[in-house]
Amino acid sequence: MSTAELIEQVRRLTTEEKQAFWARLWEEFGAELDEAAAELTPEQAAELDRRAAEALKHPERSLPVEQVSAEIRQRLLARK
């Protein structure tokens, strides 16, 4: 299954199911991801943790990655 397919599957979950999925992912891969984040300063890591907690608390405030990507592309193209 591709990443895009996996994301589509997750989109179909309820908010509670998404939160449980995220928690399980972190439980499974958090140590590995923490190693990759070892280059972050403590302040950067704390900010990422804060943002992740906020996103989980208020998923309705999130935007789909496709929308964010499209907006970034539009802004970059407008600069040319």
MIVORO-589583 format. One record per atom (N, C-alpha, C, O, CB): residue in three letters; x, y, z. Coordinates in steps of 0.2 Angstrom, whole numbers, plus 2048, in hexadecimal, padded with zeros to 3 digits. Each point is the difference from the previous one (the first is absolute). Glycine has a CB too. Layout:
% MIVORO-589583
ALAXYZ
...
END
This chain:
% MIVORO-589583
MET8047FA800
MET7FC806800
MET804806800
MET805801804
MET7F27F9802
SER80880B7F6
SER8048067FF
SER7FE805806
SER7FB7FF804
SER8068007F0
THR80380680D
THR7FF805805
THR7F98037FF
THR7FC802804
THR8118007FE
ALA7F28007F7
ALA7FA8047FF
ALA7FA7FB801
ALA7FB803803
ALA80B8037F4
GLU7FA7F4808
GLU7FB7FB801
GLU7FF800808
GLU7FA800802
GLU8087F97F3
LEU80380680E
LEU7FF800808
LEU7FD806802
LEU7FC800805
LEU80E7F97FC
ILE7F880D7FD
ILE7FD806802
ILE7F98007FF
ILE7FC803804
ILE80F8037FA
GLU7F37F87FC
GLU7F98007FE
GLU7FC7FB805
GLU7FA802802
GLU8098007F2
GLN8007F980E
GLN7FD7FB805
GLN7FF804806
GLN7FA7FF804
GLN80B7F77F7
VAL80080D808
VAL800804806
VAL7FA806800
VAL7FD801805
VAL8107FC7FD
ARG7F38067F8
ARG7FB805800
ARG7F97FE801
ARG7FB804802
ARG80C8017F6
ARG7F77F4807
ARG7FA7FE801
ARG7FE7FE807
ARG7FB7FF802
ARG8067FC7F3
LEU80480580F
LEU7FF7FF807
LEU7FD806804
LEU8008057FE
LEU80A7F3802
THR7F3806806
THR7FD805804
THR806804803
THR8067FE800
THR7EF7FB802
THR80A80D801
THR805803804
THR8037FC805
THR806800801
THR7F480B7FD
GLU8027F1806
GLU8027FC805
GLU8057FB7FE
GLU8057FE802
GLU7F1804804
GLU8087FB7F4
GLU8047FB7FD
GLU8068027FD
GLU8067FD801
GLU7F07FD7FC
LYS80A80C801
LYS8068047FD
LYS805801806
LYS8067FF800
LYS7F48067F7
GLN8037FD80F
GLN805801806
GLN8037FA802
GLN8067FF802
GLN7F380A801
ALA8037F17FD
ALA8027FA802
ALA8067FD7FB
ALA8057FD802
ALA7F0801804
PHE8098037F4
PHE8057FE7FB
PHE807804801
PHE8057FD800
PHE7F18017F8
TRP809809809
TRP806804801
TRP8047FD806
TRP806800800
TRP7F480A7FB
ALA8037F580A
ALA8037FE806
ALA8037F97FF
ALA8067FF803
ALA7F2807804
ARG8057F67F6
ARG8037F97FE
ARG8068017FC
ARG8057FC801
ARG7F07FE800
LEU80B80A7FA
LEU8068017FB
LEU805803804
LEU8067FE800
LEU7F38057F7
TRP80680280E
TRP805802804
TRP8037FB805
TRP806800801
TRP7F580B7FE
GLU8017F1803
GLU8027FB805
GLU8057FB7FC
GLU8057FE802
GLU7F0803805
GLU8097FE7F3
GLU8047FB7FC
GLU8068037FD
GLU8057FC800
GLU7F07FF7FD
PHE80B80B801
PHE8068037FC
PHE803806803
PHE8048037FE
PHE7F77F97F8
GLY802806810
GLY802806803
GLY808800802
GLY8038057FF
GLY7F27FC806
ALA80E7FA7FD
ALA807800802
ALA8048017FA
ALA805803800
ALA7F97F5809
GLU8008047F1
GLU8038017FA
GLU8008077FE
GLU8058037FD
GLU7F87F1800
LEU7FD80F803
LEU7FF8077FE
LEU804805805
LEU8038057FD
LEU7F27F87FE
ASP80B80280B
ASP804804805
ASP8078007FE
ASP804805801
ASP7F47F8808
GLU80B7FD7F5
GLU8078007FE
GLU8018057FA
GLU805803800
GLU7FC7F1804
ALA7FA80C7F7
ALA8018047FA
ALA7FF807802
ALA8038057FD
ALA7F97F27FC
ALA80180B80D
ALA7FF807802
ALA805802805
ALA800805803
ALA7F47F97FC
ALA8117FD802
ALA806802805
ALA8038067FE
ALA804803804
ALA7FE7F17FE
GLU7FE80E7F8
GLU8038077FE
GLU7FD806802
GLU8028057FF
GLU8037F47F8
LEU7F480680B
LEU7FC806802
LEU803802807
LEU8027FD804
LEU7F47FF7F5
THR80980B808
THR801803806
THR7FB7FE805
THR7FA7FE7FE
THR80C80C7FD
PRO7FB7F680B
PRO7FA7FF805
PRO7FA8047FF
PRO7FA7FE801
PRO80E7FF807
GLU7F980A7F6
GLU7FB8047FF
GLU7FC7FE7F9
GLU7FA800800
GLU80C809806
GLN7FD7F57F5
GLN7FD7FE7FA
GLN7FC7F9802
GLN7FA8007FD
GLN80F8057FC
ALA7FA7F780A
ALA7FC7FA802
ALA7FA801804
ALA7FB7FD7FF
ALA8107FD801
ALA7F680B805
ALA7FA802804
ALA7FA8037FC
ALA7FA7FF801
ALA80E803809
GLU7FA8027F1
GLU7FB8037FC
GLU7FD7FB7FB
GLU7FA8017FF
GLU80D80A801
LEU7FD7F07FE
LEU7FC7FB7FC
LEU7FC7FC804
LEU7FA7FE7FE
LEU8108027FB
ASP7F77FE80D
ASP7FC7FD804
ASP7FA804802
ASP7FA7FD800
ASP8107FD805
ARG7F780C7FC
ARG7FA805801
ARG7FB8007FA
ARG7FA7FF801
ARG80D808807
ARG7FC7FA7F2
ARG7FC8007FA
ARG7FC7F97FF
ARG7FA8007FE
ARG80E8097FD
ALA7FC7F2806
ALA7FC7F97FF
ALA7FB7FF805
ALA7FA7FE7FE
ALA8117FD7FE
ALA7F680780B
ALA7FA800804
ALA7FA8047FF
ALA7FB7FE800
ALA80E800808
GLU7F98087F5
GLU7FA8057FE
GLU7FD7FD7FA
GLU7FA800800
GLU80C80A804
ALA7FD7F37F7
ALA7FD7FD7FB
ALA7FB7FA802
ALA7FB7FF7FD
ALA80F8047FB
LEU7F97F980C
LEU7FC7FA803
LEU7F9803803
LEU7FB7FD800
LEU8107FC801
LYS7F680C803
LYS7FB803804
LYS7FB8037FC
LYS7FA800801
LYS80E802808
HIS7FA8017F1
HIS7FB8047FC
HIS8017FE7F8
HIS8038047FC
HIS7FD80680C
PRO7FF7F07F7
PRO8017FE7F9
PRO7FC8047FB
PRO8018007FA
PRO8017F480A
GLU7F880F7FE
GLU7FC8047FB
GLU8048067FE
GLU7FE8037FB
GLU7F87F980A
ARG80F8067FE
ARG8048067FE
ARG8057FE7FA
ARG8038047FE
ARG7FB80180E
SER8037F47F3
SER8057FE7FC
SER7FE8017F8
SER7FA8007FF
SER80A7F880A
LEU8018087F3
LEU7FF8017F9
LEU8027FA7FD
LEU8067FD802
LEU7FB80F7FE
PRO7FC7F17FA
PRO8037FA7FD
PRO8078027FD
PRO8018067FD
PRO7F37F6800
VAL8107FF803
VAL8078027FD
VAL8008027F9
VAL8048047FD
VAL8007F380B
GLU7F78067F4
GLU7FF8027F9
GLU7FF8087FF
GLU8028037FC
GLU7FA7F1801
GLN80080E808
GLN7FE807800
GLN806805801
GLN8018057FD
GLN7F37F8806
VAL810801803
VAL805803802
VAL8068007FA
VAL8038057FF
VAL7FA7F880D
SER8047FE7F1
SER8057FF7FB
SER7FE8057FA
SER8048037FD
SER7FE7F1806
ALA7F780C7FB
ALA7FE8047FB
ALA801807801
ALA8028047FC
ALA7F57F4801
GLU80880A809
GLU801807802
GLU807802800
GLU8028067FE
GLU7F47F9809
ILE80E7FD7FB
ILE808801800
ILE8028017F9
ILE8048047FE
ILE7FE7F580C
ARG7FC8027F1
ARG8018017F9
ARG7FE8067FD
ARG8048037FC
ARG7FB7F1803
GLN7FB80E803
GLN7FD8077FD
GLN805805803
GLN8018057FC
GLN7F37F7803
ARG80E804807
ARG804806802
ARG8078007FD
ARG8028057FE
ARG7F87FA80D
LEU8087FB7F4
LEU8078007FD
LEU8008027F8
LEU8048047FE
LEU7FF7F380A
LEU7F78077F5
LEU7FF8027F9
LEU7FF8087FF
LEU8028037FC
LEU7FA7F1802
ALA80180E807
ALA7FE808800
ALA807804801
ALA8008057FE
ALA7F47F8807
ARG8118007FE
ARG806803801
ARG8048017F9
ARG804804800
ARG7FC7F880C
LYS7FF7FF7F0
LYS8048007FA
LYS7FE8067FB
LYS8038007FB
LYS7FE7F4806
END
